[in-house]
Amino acid sequence: MITASLGELQRTHTLLVAKLILFCYGEGYELTWGEAYRTPQQAQWDAQHGTGIVNSVHCDRLAVDLQLFKDGVYLTDPAAYKFLGEFWKQLDPLCRWGGDFTTVDADHFSMTYGGRS
């Protein structure tokens, strides 16, 4: 089994996010950026305040949060993100969608690294 380096995974994640964005726009939706890189200090703060985890793959540059829009309206229902999550997961075996997490995080698109998503 060949294991990709962190740098290789980061570059793959960026390319796959580009594919996700193009797919989304092709389906008639729009996106804005949420959080991508997260400092370890921010991850610690988020964990202490119940809004994230300490060992977030955002800190490894392997996750991005994207906000979904249709006809200029911000979609907040996790079900609206399902088509993106399904597309994302088929791009690579390491792709994970936050809509599948125990604590749903539907705008989260990541890759598994070190046992974390």
C-alpha positions, 0 to 999 in steps of 0.5 A: 500500500502506497501512503501519500505524504501530507503535502501530496494529500494537501495538493490533492485536496485543493484539486478536488475542492476545485472539482467540487466547486465546478460541479456545484456551479454546474448544478445551478448553485453557488458557494462562498468560502467558509473556513479552510486553514485553522490554526492549532490555537483556533482549533483549541478555542473551538474545542473549548467552546463546543464548536470544533475539535482540537485535532481538526484536519483544518489544521493540516489544510485538508478540510474546507467549509463551503456555504451553499446558495441557490438563487442568492439564498443561503441554504442552511438545511444539511439536506441541501448539501447532500448532492455535494457530499455524495459527489465529494465522497466519490472523488477519492476514497479518502474524501469525507463529508461532514454530513455523515458525521455524528455531529452533522457539519454539512458544509465540511469537505475533508480528507482523512489523515492520521485517522482523522476527518 
